[in-house]
Amino acid sequence: MIAEPAKTEEKHALLLHGLRRRRALARAALLFERVWPAVWPPLGVAGAFLCAALLGLPALLPSMLHLVALVATGLVLAGLLARGLRQVIRPSEAEADRRLERASGLRYRPLAVLRDRPALAGAEGLWAAHVARAVAQLGRLRVGLPRPGLAARDPRALRGLLAVALVACLVIAGEEAPLRLARSLRPAWVPPPAPPATQLQAWITPPTYTGLAPVFLKNEGGAVSVPAGSHLTVSVTGGSGAPSLVLAGVNRPFQALDGTSFQTDVALNAGGRLAVRRGGRELAAWALTVVADSPPMVSWPEPPGPARGGGGVPQTRLPWQVSHDYGVTSLNAELHLRDRPDAPALVVPIPLPGGSPKSAKGVRVQDLTAHPWAGLPVTGRLVARDAPGLAGTSAKARFVLPERRFQNLVARALMEIRKQLALNPDDRVTSIQEIDQISALPEVWDNDTGGFLNLRAIASLLHRGPDTEAVDEAQARLWDLAIHLEEGATARTAQALDQARQALREALDAGKRGEKVDPAELDRRMKAVQEALQNHLQALAEAARRNPDSQQFDPDAHPLDARDMQRLAEQMREAAQAGDMGAARDKLAELEQMLDELKNVRPEQGRMTERERQRAQQRQRGQQQMNALQDVVQRLGTLLDHAESRAPPLERGLRLP
């Protein structure tokens, strides 16, 4: 019985020893909960400074400003820490017991029993039992984790953002983190770096059309010559103060790119002394000469005039020669009527090889017989232009514009009227009278109603009065009517075929020179050649049927040649569609050779085959019979008219209708 109370007292002593240890932990937890909110503001400032230091920002500041930032940061840290720590109160033993009771869930404050005494005497036994029960609960004491309550004071969770920023800055700094932290705590008391040395760069860019490379100016100066329209660029880097550009005594400011960089751009149209100045001294100077653009040189290497060996159609030969330092972009031949110099010029474009040659020579052969000035003396000059538009002209040359020689007398007379209108368009009375005389020739217009109506329409146009467009249209109709009288429809179809061939040849030559040609446009020109060839062959066949004795080519008599020409035209078009321009040009050359032979063909009666001779004789006999029948009908009509005019009035009234 004595040993059992002793064990109970030993047990109570162990529990009281554990209570002292838990009270110490509870007081530490309470102290942490009070200290941590107090030191959090200075810790936040310190964390922000660490982020800036890891990024190397303080080291970028000037030395004095860096020192001020360090002092300000230290003062802020000390002030916040002192204010927070002043508010921290050391927890008492009673506060520690109360925390243990709350953390352990004990009711009726059993730890307070250990410090109390009974108020009444004689209740020691009951009080001892009460104390024993309180001591028995000491084995369940818990301290619990500290709860400083920062979440209530930091609702935006800035403490988490600061932690993430610190980790990110550590990753960015990497191995340089210790060095950057040391630099952030030690201002660099060194003198400011000297400004970089002044660097000057100047260059001149010539105009694009010259094809010249940029010219770089040396800083030690010198003389430089550039074409007009060049572009000067000057760049100054380093030093202090804004520079200026002086050209021919005119001061031009620079544009600031940043604190030490400046640039200016000037278009050069006149020369003079060029200098770059700064702070009262001259950085560089040059003697600049701007060479004005000169017009192209153009001349007649030979006298212009009729082309030799032009075949059936007279051609106008226009020899030319051009040169220019930077290339000629266009060349035209301007022809003026000698007896009417105020009349609008006839402009003949002359294509140049290579687009813009610096020197070239050639001959332009052009069919100008359809122009109203054909057969009249003209004055011609060549006009060449460069890329800026400056024009150079040649000496004037006088020659007679080649004209077509008509065999038909009426066609000749119409061409003379056309010339008269070209020389004196205001004097239309004479032209109208001559047209009236020609229209009164029955042997010309009896079987040509269309031609007669066209002639009267020309006279009607000239009756309008002083209308330039009416004269131009009348002259064009006179030409068409003369061609109609001379050759009929074959001349018009031949001219249309020549124009279609020329257009196609120009497109193929452009592709050969490497220029871009629209496939749709090329196919359209191919189709135009085919249609013009078919129309011309039909016109030749119709002319041969109307006049069997003529020397015209008859496609019906030579069906193989006609089919060959049409086959060549189709093969040419197929080659172009397949992209084989070389084959297309070859087929066009074969077709042109056959057409040239077609123009010069003059079949002789002795060389005809027997079948061709028989067909020609049949056509001739048929034409003779038709002429005889028309003569008989005409004679019968004349006799009836005479008989009716001689009959008595009574008999004429009694005749049946």
C-alpha positions as CSV (number, residue, x, y, z in Angstrom):
1,M,0.0,0.0,0.0
2,I,3.0,2.3,0.7
3,A,4.7,1.5,-2.6
4,E,1.6,2.4,-4.7
5,P,1.4,6.1,-3.5
6,A,5.1,6.3,-4.3
7,K,4.6,5.2,-7.9
8,T,1.8,7.7,-8.3
9,E,3.9,10.6,-7.1
10,E,6.7,9.5,-9.5
11,K,4.3,9.5,-12.4
12,H,2.9,12.9,-11.5
13,A,6.5,14.2,-11.4
14,L,7.1,12.9,-15.0
15,L,3.9,14.5,-16.2
16,L,4.8,17.9,-14.6
17,H,8.2,17.7,-16.3
18,G,6.5,17.2,-19.7
19,L,4.2,20.0,-18.9
20,R,7.2,22.4,-18.6
21,R,8.6,21.3,-22.0
22,R,5.2,21.8,-23.7
23,R,4.8,25.2,-22.0
24,A,8.1,26.2,-23.5
25,L,7.0,25.0,-27.0
26,A,3.7,26.8,-26.6
27,R,5.5,30.0,-25.7
28,A,7.8,29.6,-28.7
29,A,4.8,29.1,-31.0
30,L,3.1,32.2,-29.6
31,L,6.3,34.2,-30.0
32,F,6.6,33.1,-33.7
33,E,3.0,34.1,-34.3
34,R,3.8,37.6,-33.0
35,V,7.3,38.0,-34.5
36,W,6.5,36.8,-38.1
37,P,3.9,39.4,-39.0
38,A,6.2,42.0,-37.5
39,V,9.2,41.1,-39.7
40,W,7.2,40.3,-42.9
41,P,7.2,43.9,-44.2
42,P,11.0,44.4,-44.0
43,L,11.5,40.9,-45.4
44,G,9.3,41.8,-48.4
45,V,11.4,44.9,-49.1
46,A,14.6,42.8,-48.8
47,G,13.1,40.3,-51.2
48,A,12.4,43.0,-53.8
49,F,15.9,44.3,-53.5
50,L,17.3,40.8,-54.0
51,C,15.3,40.4,-57.2
52,A,16.7,43.7,-58.5
53,A,20.2,42.7,-57.5
54,L,20.0,39.3,-59.2
55,L,18.9,41.0,-62.4
56,G,21.8,43.4,-62.1
57,L,19.7,46.5,-61.9
58,P,21.5,48.4,-59.1
59,A,24.8,48.1,-60.9
60,L,23.4,50.0,-63.9
61,L,22.7,53.1,-61.8
62,P,25.2,55.9,-61.4
63,S,27.4,55.5,-58.4
64,M,25.8,58.2,-56.4
65,L,22.3,57.1,-57.2
66,H,23.3,53.5,-56.4
67,L,24.5,54.6,-53.0
68,V,21.3,56.5,-52.3
69,A,19.3,53.4,-53.2
70,L,21.3,51.3,-50.8
71,V,20.9,53.7,-47.9
72,A,17.3,54.2,-48.6
73,T,16.7,50.4,-48.7
74,G,18.6,50.0,-45.4
75,L,16.7,52.7,-43.7
76,V,13.4,51.3,-44.8
77,L,14.4,47.9,-43.6
78,A,15.5,49.2,-40.2
79,G,12.4,51.3,-39.7
80,L,10.0,48.6,-40.6
81,L,11.8,46.1,-38.4
82,A,12.0,48.4,-35.4
83,R,8.3,49.3,-35.6
84,G,7.3,45.7,-35.9
85,L,9.5,44.4,-33.1
86,R,8.2,47.1,-30.7
87,Q,4.8,45.6,-31.0
88,V,6.0,42.1,-30.1
89,I,5.2,41.1,-26.4
90,R,6.8,38.0,-24.8
91,P,4.0,35.4,-24.0
92,S,3.4,34.6,-20.3
93,E,3.1,31.2,-18.7
94,A,-0.7,31.6,-18.4
95,E,-0.9,32.4,-22.2
96,A,1.2,29.3,-22.9
97,D,-1.2,27.2,-20.7
98,R,-4.2,28.6,-22.4
99,R,-2.8,27.8,-25.8
100,L,-2.1,24.2,-24.7
101,E,-5.6,23.8,-23.4
102,R,-7.1,25.2,-26.7
103,A,-4.8,23.1,-28.9
104,S,-5.5,20.0,-26.8
105,G,-9.2,20.4,-26.6
106,L,-9.2,20.3,-22.7
107,R,-12.3,21.6,-21.0
108,Y,-12.6,23.5,-17.7
109,R,-9.0,24.8,-17.9
110,P,-7.3,21.9,-16.1
111,L,-3.8,23.5,-16.1
112,A,-5.1,26.4,-14.0
113,V,-5.9,23.8,-11.3
114,L,-2.2,23.1,-10.8
115,R,-1.6,26.7,-9.7
116,D,-4.7,27.2,-7.6
117,R,-5.3,26.3,-3.9
118,P,-8.5,25.3,-2.1
119,A,-10.4,28.3,-0.6
120,L,-11.8,26.4,2.4
121,A,-10.0,24.4,5.0
122,G,-10.8,20.8,5.4
123,A,-11.3,20.2,1.7
124,E,-7.8,19.0,1.0
125,G,-8.9,15.5,0.2
126,L,-11.4,16.6,-2.4
127,W,-9.0,19.1,-3.9
128,A,-6.3,16.4,-4.1
129,A,-8.6,14.2,-6.1
130,H,-9.4,17.2,-8.3
131,V,-5.7,17.9,-8.9
132,A,-5.0,14.2,-9.6
133,R,-7.7,14.2,-12.3
134,A,-6.2,17.3,-13.9
135,V,-2.7,15.8,-13.8
136,A,-4.1,12.8,-15.5
137,Q,-5.0,14.9,-18.5
138,L,-1.5,16.2,-19.0
139,G,-0.6,13.2,-21.2
140,R,-2.9,14.6,-24.0
141,L,-1.4,18.1,-24.3
142,R,-0.7,19.3,-27.9
143,V,1.1,22.5,-28.9
144,G,-0.2,22.8,-32.5
145,L,1.3,24.5,-35.5
146,P,2.0,28.3,-35.4
147,R,-0.7,30.4,-37.1
148,P,0.7,33.9,-37.7
149,G,-2.4,35.0,-39.7
150,L,-0.6,36.5,-42.7
151,A,-3.5,35.5,-45.0
152,A,-5.7,38.1,-43.4
153,R,-3.1,40.8,-43.7
154,D,-2.1,39.8,-47.3
155,P,-5.3,39.0,-49.2
156,R,-3.6,39.4,-52.6
157,A,-1.0,36.7,-51.7
158,L,1.9,39.0,-52.6
159,R,4.2,36.9,-50.5
160,G,3.7,34.0,-53.0
161,L,4.5,36.3,-55.9
162,L,7.7,37.5,-54.3
163,A,8.8,33.9,-53.7
164,V,8.2,33.0,-57.4
165,A,10.0,36.2,-58.5
166,L,13.0,35.2,-56.4
167,V,13.2,31.8,-57.9
168,A,12.9,33.2,-61.4
169,C,15.6,35.8,-60.8
170,L,17.9,33.1,-59.4
171,V,17.4,31.1,-62.6
172,I,18.1,34.1,-64.7
173,A,21.3,35.1,-62.8
174,G,22.6,31.5,-62.8
175,E,26.3,31.3,-61.9
176,E,26.6,35.1,-61.8
177,A,24.2,35.3,-58.8
178,P,26.9,35.8,-56.2
179,L,28.8,38.4,-58.4
180,R,25.6,40.3,-59.0
181,L,24.7,40.4,-55.3
182,A,28.2,41.7,-54.5
183,R,27.9,44.4,-57.2
184,S,24.6,45.5,-55.9
185,L,26.0,46.1,-52.4
186,R,29.2,48.0,-53.7
187,P,28.7,51.1,-55.8
188,A,31.3,51.4,-58.5
189,W,33.1,54.7,-57.7
190,V,34.8,55.1,-61.1
191,P,34.7,58.1,-63.4
192,P,32.1,58.1,-66.2
193,P,33.3,56.6,-69.5
194,A,34.6,58.9,-72.1
195,P,32.3,59.5,-75.1
196,P,33.1,57.3,-78.1
197,A,35.2,58.8,-80.9
198,T,33.3,60.5,-83.7
199,Q,32.7,58.3,-86.7
200,L,31.6,59.8,-90.0
201,Q,30.2,57.9,-93.0
202,A,29.1,59.6,-96.2
203,W,28.0,58.0,-99.5
204,I,26.2,59.1,-102.6
205,T,23.7,56.9,-104.4
206,P,23.4,57.7,-108.2
207,P,20.0,57.5,-109.9
208,T,18.7,54.0,-110.6
209,Y,18.6,54.5,-114.4
210,T,22.4,55.1,-114.5
211,G,23.2,51.6,-113.2
212,L,26.2,53.0,-111.2
213,A,27.2,51.7,-107.8
214,P,27.1,54.0,-104.7
215,V,30.2,56.3,-104.2
216,F,31.6,56.3,-100.7
217,L,33.3,59.6,-99.6
218,K,36.7,59.4,-97.8
219,N,36.9,61.2,-94.5
220,E,40.2,62.9,-95.5
221,G,38.3,64.8,-98.3
222,G,38.9,65.1,-102.0
223,A,37.0,65.7,-105.2
224,V,34.0,63.7,-106.3
225,S,31.8,63.9,-109.5
226,V,28.3,62.4,-109.6
227,P,25.3,62.6,-112.0
228,A,22.4,65.0,-111.2
229,G,19.6,63.4,-109.2
230,S,22.0,61.5,-106.9
231,H,21.2,61.1,-103.2
232,L,23.7,62.0,-100.5
233,T,23.5,60.3,-97.1
234,V,25.8,61.4,-94.2
235,S,25.9,59.6,-90.8
236,V,27.7,60.9,-87.7
237,T,28.1,58.7,-84.6
238,G,29.8,59.5,-81.3
239,G,31.0,62.8,-79.9
240,S,28.9,65.5,-78.4
241,G,26.7,68.1,-80.0
242,A,24.6,68.1,-83.1
243,P,26.5,68.3,-86.4
244,S,25.4,70.3,-89.5
245,L,25.9,69.8,-93.3
246,V,27.0,72.8,-95.4
247,L,26.5,72.5,-99.2
248,A,27.4,75.4,-101.4
249,G,27.0,77.8,-98.4
250,V,23.6,76.4,-97.3
251,N,23.4,75.0,-93.8
252,R,21.4,71.8,-93.4
253,P,20.7,70.3,-90.0
254,F,21.0,66.6,-89.1
255,Q,18.3,64.4,-87.7
256,A,19.0,62.9,-84.3
257,L,18.6,59.1,-84.2
258,D,19.6,58.8,-80.6
259,G,21.9,60.7,-78.1
260,T,25.1,60.2,-80.2
261,S,23.9,59.3,-83.7
262,F,22.8,61.7,-86.4
263,Q,21.9,61.4,-90.1
264,T,20.9,63.6,-93.0
265,D,19.7,62.9,-96.6
266,V,20.0,65.4,-99.4
267,A,19.1,65.2,-103.1
268,L,22.0,66.6,-105.2
269,N,21.0,68.8,-108.1
270,A,23.9,71.3,-107.9
271,G,27.5,71.0,-106.8
272,G,29.8,73.1,-104.6
273,R,31.8,72.7,-101.4
274,L,30.4,70.0,-99.2
275,A,31.4,70.0,-95.5
276,V,30.3,68.4,-92.2
277,R,30.8,70.7,-89.1
278,R,30.3,70.2,-85.4
279,G,31.0,72.5,-82.5
280,G,32.7,75.1,-84.6
281,R,35.1,72.7,-86.3
282,E,35.1,70.9,-89.6
283,L,34.9,67.1,-89.5
284,A,35.3,66.6,-93.3
285,A,35.0,68.5,-96.6
286,W,34.8,67.5,-100.3
287,A,34.7,69.3,-103.6
288,L,31.4,68.1,-105.1
289,T,30.6,68.3,-108.8
290,V,27.1,67.4,-110.0
291,V,27.1,66.6,-113.7
292,A,23.8,67.5,-115.4
293,D,22.1,64.8,-117.4
294,S,22.7,65.3,-121.2
295,P,20.2,64.3,-123.8
296,P,20.9,61.2,-126.0
297,M,22.9,61.6,-129.2
298,V,20.9,60.5,-132.2
299,S,21.6,60.9,-135.9
300,W,20.8,59.6,-139.4
301,P,23.8,57.4,-140.4
302,E,22.3,57.3,-144.0
303,P,19.7,59.4,-145.7
304,P,16.2,58.1,-145.2
305,G,14.0,57.2,-148.1
306,P,12.6,54.4,-150.1
307,A,13.8,50.9,-149.2
308,R,15.6,49.0,-151.9
309,G,14.2,45.6,-153.0
310,G,11.0,46.1,-151.2
311,G,9.0,43.9,-153.6
312,G,5.5,44.9,-154.6
313,V,4.8,47.2,-151.6
314,P,7.1,50.3,-151.4
315,Q,8.7,50.5,-147.9
316,T,10.1,53.5,-146.1
317,R,13.7,53.0,-144.9
318,L,14.6,54.9,-141.7
319,P,18.2,54.3,-140.6
320,W,19.1,55.4,-137.1
321,Q,22.0,55.6,-134.6
322,V,21.8,56.5,-130.9
323,S,24.1,56.7,-127.9
324,H,23.9,57.8,-124.3
325,D,26.0,57.2,-121.2
326,Y,23.1,55.7,-119.2
327,G,21.0,54.2,-122.0
328,V,18.2,55.3,-124.4
329,T,14.7,54.3,-123.4
330,S,12.7,55.3,-126.5
331,L,13.3,56.3,-130.2
332,N,10.8,57.8,-132.6
333,A,10.9,59.2,-136.1
334,E,8.9,62.3,-136.5
335,L,7.8,63.2,-140.0
336,H,6.4,66.6,-141.0
337,L,4.8,67.5,-144.2
338,R,7.2,69.9,-146.0
339,D,4.4,72.1,-147.5
340,R,2.4,72.0,-144.2
341,P,4.8,72.2,-141.4
342,D,2.1,73.1,-138.9
343,A,0.2,69.8,-139.5
344,P,0.5,67.1,-136.7
345,A,3.6,65.0,-137.2
346,L,3.6,61.4,-138.3
347,V,5.3,59.5,-135.5
348,V,6.9,56.1,-136.3
349,P,8.0,54.2,-133.2
350,I,11.4,52.5,-133.6
351,P,12.0,49.5,-131.2
352,L,15.4,49.4,-129.5
353,P,17.4,46.3,-128.9
354,G,17.8,45.2,-125.3
355,G,15.3,47.7,-123.9
356,S,17.7,50.6,-123.0
357,P,20.9,50.3,-125.0
358,K,23.8,52.7,-124.4
359,S,24.8,52.6,-128.0
360,A,22.9,51.0,-130.9
361,K,22.4,51.3,-134.6
362,G,19.9,49.9,-137.0
363,V,17.3,50.5,-139.8
364,R,13.5,50.6,-139.4
365,V,11.6,49.6,-142.5
366,Q,8.0,50.6,-142.4
367,D,5.1,50.4,-144.9
368,L,3.7,54.0,-144.9
369,T,1.9,53.8,-148.3
370,A,-1.5,53.9,-146.6
371,H,-0.8,57.3,-145.0
372,P,-2.2,60.4,-146.8
373,W,1.3,61.8,-147.1
374,A,2.5,59.0,-149.3
375,G,4.1,60.4,-152.4
376,L,4.6,63.9,-150.9
377,P,7.9,65.5,-149.7
378,V,8.4,65.3,-145.9
379,T,10.9,66.5,-143.4
380,G,12.0,63.9,-140.8
381,R,14.0,63.9,-137.6
382,L,14.8,61.3,-135.0
383,V,13.9,61.9,-131.4
384,A,15.5,59.8,-128.6
385,R,14.7,60.0,-124.9
386,D,16.5,58.8,-121.8
387,A,15.0,57.6,-118.5
388,P,14.6,61.1,-117.0
389,G,12.8,62.2,-120.2
390,L,15.5,64.4,-121.8
391,A,15.1,64.3,-125.6
392,G,17.8,64.4,-128.2
393,T,17.0,65.2,-131.8
394,S,18.8,64.5,-135.0
395,A,19.4,66.8,-138.0
396,K,16.4,67.2,-140.4
397,A,16.3,65.1,-143.5
398,R,14.1,65.7,-146.5
399,F,12.8,62.9,-148.7
400,V,9.7,61.9,-150.5
401,L,7.5,59.4,-148.7
402,P,7.3,56.3,-150.8
403,E,3.9,55.6,-152.4
404,R,2.2,52.7,-154.1
405,R,2.0,52.9,-157.9
406,F,-1.5,52.0,-159.0
407,Q,-2.2,50.6,-162.5
408,N,-5.9,51.5,-162.4
409,L,-6.4,55.1,-163.7
410,V,-9.3,55.9,-161.5
411,A,-7.3,54.7,-158.5
412,R,-4.5,57.0,-159.5
413,A,-7.0,59.9,-159.7
414,L,-8.3,59.1,-156.2
415,M,-4.8,59.1,-154.8
416,E,-4.2,62.6,-156.4
417,I,-7.3,63.8,-154.7
418,R,-6.1,62.4,-151.4
419,K,-2.7,64.2,-151.8
420,Q,-4.6,67.5,-152.6
421,L,-6.6,67.2,-149.4
422,A,-3.3,66.5,-147.5
423,L,-1.7,69.6,-148.9
424,N,-4.7,71.9,-148.6
425,P,-7.5,70.4,-146.5
426,D,-9.5,73.7,-146.5
427,D,-9.8,73.7,-150.3
428,R,-12.5,71.0,-150.7
429,V,-14.4,72.4,-153.6
430,T,-11.8,71.2,-156.2
431,S,-11.7,67.8,-154.6
432,I,-15.5,67.5,-154.6
433,Q,-15.7,68.5,-158.3
434,E,-13.1,65.9,-159.2
435,I,-15.0,63.3,-157.3
436,D,-18.2,64.3,-159.1
437,Q,-16.5,63.9,-162.5
438,I,-15.1,60.5,-161.5
439,S,-18.5,59.3,-160.3
440,A,-20.0,60.3,-163.7
441,L,-18.0,57.6,-165.5
442,P,-20.5,54.8,-166.2
443,E,-18.0,52.4,-167.6
444,V,-16.3,52.4,-164.1
445,W,-19.3,52.1,-161.8
446,D,-21.9,50.1,-163.9
447,N,-20.8,46.8,-162.2
448,D,-19.5,48.3,-159.0
449,T,-22.4,49.7,-157.0
450,G,-20.6,49.4,-153.7
451,G,-17.6,51.4,-155.0
452,F,-19.9,54.1,-156.4
453,L,-21.8,54.5,-153.1
454,N,-18.5,54.7,-151.3
455,L,-17.3,57.5,-153.6
456,R,-20.5,59.5,-153.1
457,A,-20.1,59.0,-149.3
458,I,-16.7,60.6,-149.6
459,A,-18.1,63.6,-151.4
460,S,-20.8,63.9,-148.7
461,L,-18.1,63.9,-146.0
462,L,-16.2,66.7,-147.7
463,H,-19.5,68.8,-147.9
464,R,-19.5,69.0,-144.0
465,G,-17.2,72.0,-144.0
466,P,-14.0,72.7,-142.0
467,D,-14.0,69.4,-140.1
468,T,-10.6,67.8,-139.7
469,E,-12.0,64.4,-138.8
470,A,-14.2,64.4,-141.9
471,V,-11.1,65.0,-144.1
472,D,-9.2,62.2,-142.3
473,E,-12.1,59.8,-142.8
474,A,-12.4,60.9,-146.5
475,Q,-8.7,60.2,-147.1
476,A,-9.0,56.8,-145.5
477,R,-12.0,55.9,-147.6
478,L,-10.2,57.1,-150.8
479,W,-7.3,54.7,-150.0
480,D,-9.7,51.8,-149.4
481,L,-11.6,52.6,-152.6
482,A,-8.3,52.8,-154.6
483,I,-7.2,49.4,-153.3
484,H,-10.7,48.1,-154.1
485,L,-10.4,49.3,-157.7
486,E,-6.9,48.1,-158.1
487,E,-7.1,44.6,-156.6
488,G,-10.5,44.1,-155.1
489,A,-10.8,42.4,-151.8
490,T,-7.4,40.6,-152.1
491,A,-5.5,43.8,-151.3
492,R,-7.5,44.3,-148.0
493,T,-7.1,40.7,-147.0
494,A,-3.4,40.8,-147.9
495,Q,-2.9,43.9,-145.8
496,A,-4.8,42.4,-142.9
497,L,-2.6,39.2,-143.2
498,D,0.6,41.3,-143.2
499,Q,-0.6,43.2,-140.0
500,A,-1.4,39.9,-138.2
501,R,1.9,38.4,-139.2
502,Q,3.8,41.5,-138.0
503,A,1.9,41.5,-134.6
504,L,2.7,37.8,-134.1
505,R,6.4,38.2,-135.1
506,E,6.8,41.0,-132.6
507,A,5.3,38.9,-129.8
508,L,7.6,35.9,-130.7
509,D,10.6,38.2,-130.9
510,A,9.8,39.7,-127.5
511,G,9.7,36.2,-126.0
512,K,13.0,35.4,-127.6
513,R,14.6,38.4,-126.0
514,G,13.4,37.1,-122.6
515,E,10.5,39.5,-122.1
516,K,7.3,38.2,-120.5
517,V,4.6,37.5,-123.1
518,D,1.0,36.8,-122.0
519,P,0.0,33.3,-123.3
520,A,-3.6,34.4,-123.9
521,E,-2.4,37.4,-126.0
522,L,0.0,35.1,-128.0
523,D,-2.8,32.6,-128.7
524,R,-5.0,35.5,-129.8
525,R,-2.4,36.7,-132.3
526,M,-2.0,33.1,-133.6
527,K,-5.7,32.8,-134.2
528,A,-5.7,36.2,-135.9
529,V,-3.0,34.9,-138.4
530,Q,-5.1,31.8,-139.1
531,E,-8.3,33.8,-139.7
532,A,-6.5,36.4,-141.9
533,L,-4.8,33.6,-144.0
534,Q,-8.2,31.9,-144.5
535,N,-9.8,35.2,-145.5
536,H,-7.0,36.0,-148.0
537,L,-7.2,32.5,-149.6
538,Q,-10.9,32.9,-150.0
539,A,-10.5,36.4,-151.6
540,L,-7.8,35.0,-154.0
541,A,-10.1,32.2,-155.0
542,E,-13.0,34.6,-155.6
543,A,-10.8,36.9,-157.6
544,A,-9.6,34.0,-159.8
545,R,-13.2,32.9,-160.4
546,R,-14.3,36.4,-161.4
547,N,-11.4,36.9,-163.8
548,P,-10.0,33.6,-165.2
549,D,-7.4,35.4,-167.3
550,S,-5.8,37.2,-164.4
551,Q,-2.4,36.2,-163.0
552,Q,-3.7,35.8,-159.5
553,F,-3.0,32.7,-157.5
554,D,-6.0,30.4,-157.5
555,P,-6.2,28.2,-154.4
556,D,-8.7,25.9,-156.1
557,A,-6.1,25.2,-158.8
558,H,-3.4,24.7,-156.1
559,P,-5.2,23.0,-153.3
560,L,-2.1,21.4,-151.9
561,D,-0.3,24.7,-151.3
562,A,-3.4,26.2,-149.6
563,R,-3.7,23.2,-147.3
564,D,0.0,23.4,-146.6
565,M,-0.3,27.0,-145.5
566,Q,-3.3,26.3,-143.3
567,R,-1.5,23.2,-141.8
568,L,1.6,25.4,-141.0
569,A,-0.6,27.9,-139.3
570,E,-2.2,25.3,-137.2
571,Q,1.1,23.6,-136.3
572,M,2.5,27.0,-135.3
573,R,-0.4,27.6,-132.9
574,E,0.0,24.2,-131.4
575,A,3.7,24.7,-130.8
576,A,3.0,28.0,-129.1
577,Q,0.4,26.4,-126.9
578,A,2.9,23.7,-125.9
579,G,5.4,26.4,-125.0
580,D,7.9,25.6,-127.8
581,M,8.5,29.1,-129.1
582,G,11.4,28.0,-131.2
583,A,9.2,25.7,-133.2
584,A,6.5,28.3,-133.5
585,R,9.1,30.8,-134.9
586,D,10.2,28.2,-137.4
587,K,6.7,27.5,-138.6
588,L,6.0,31.2,-138.9
589,A,9.2,31.6,-141.1
590,E,8.0,28.7,-143.4
591,L,4.6,30.3,-143.6
592,E,6.0,33.7,-144.5
593,Q,8.2,32.1,-147.1
594,M,5.2,30.5,-148.8
595,L,3.3,33.8,-148.6
596,D,6.2,35.7,-150.2
597,E,6.1,33.2,-153.0
598,L,2.4,33.6,-153.2
599,K,2.9,37.4,-153.7
600,N,5.4,36.9,-156.5
601,V,3.7,34.0,-158.3
602,R,3.0,34.7,-162.0
603,P,1.9,31.4,-163.6
604,E,2.6,31.3,-167.3
605,Q,0.2,29.6,-169.8
606,G,2.9,27.4,-171.2
607,R,3.8,26.0,-167.7
608,M,0.2,25.1,-166.9
609,T,-0.8,21.5,-166.7
610,E,-3.3,20.2,-169.2
611,R,-6.1,20.1,-166.6
612,E,-5.4,23.6,-165.4
613,R,-5.4,24.8,-169.0
614,Q,-8.8,23.1,-169.6
615,R,-10.3,24.7,-166.5
616,A,-9.0,28.1,-167.5
617,Q,-10.5,27.7,-171.0
618,Q,-13.8,26.6,-169.5
619,R,-13.9,29.6,-167.2
620,Q,-13.0,31.9,-170.1
621,R,-15.7,30.4,-172.4
622,G,-18.3,30.7,-169.6
623,Q,-17.4,34.3,-169.0
624,Q,-17.6,35.0,-172.7
625,Q,-21.1,33.4,-172.9
626,M,-22.2,35.4,-169.9
627,N,-21.0,38.7,-171.5
628,A,-22.7,37.8,-174.7
629,L,-26.0,37.1,-172.9
630,Q,-25.7,40.4,-171.0
631,D,-25.1,42.2,-174.3
632,V,-28.2,40.5,-175.9
633,V,-30.4,41.5,-173.0
634,Q,-29.1,45.0,-173.1
635,R,-29.8,45.3,-176.8
636,L,-33.3,43.9,-176.4
637,G,-34.1,46.4,-173.7
638,T,-32.9,49.2,-175.8
639,L,-35.1,48.1,-178.8
640,L,-38.1,47.9,-176.6
641,D,-37.5,51.3,-175.2
642,H,-37.2,52.8,-178.7
643,A,-40.3,51.0,-179.9
644,E,-42.4,52.3,-177.0
645,S,-41.2,55.8,-177.5
646,R,-42.2,55.7,-181.3
647,A,-45.6,54.1,-180.8
648,P,-48.8,56.4,-181.1
649,P,-50.4,57.6,-177.8
650,L,-53.6,55.6,-178.5
651,E,-51.6,52.4,-179.1
652,R,-49.6,53.0,-176.0
653,G,-52.8,53.4,-174.0
654,L,-54.3,50.2,-175.4
655,R,-51.2,48.0,-174.7
656,L,-51.6,45.5,-172.1
657,P,-49.4,45.8,-169.0
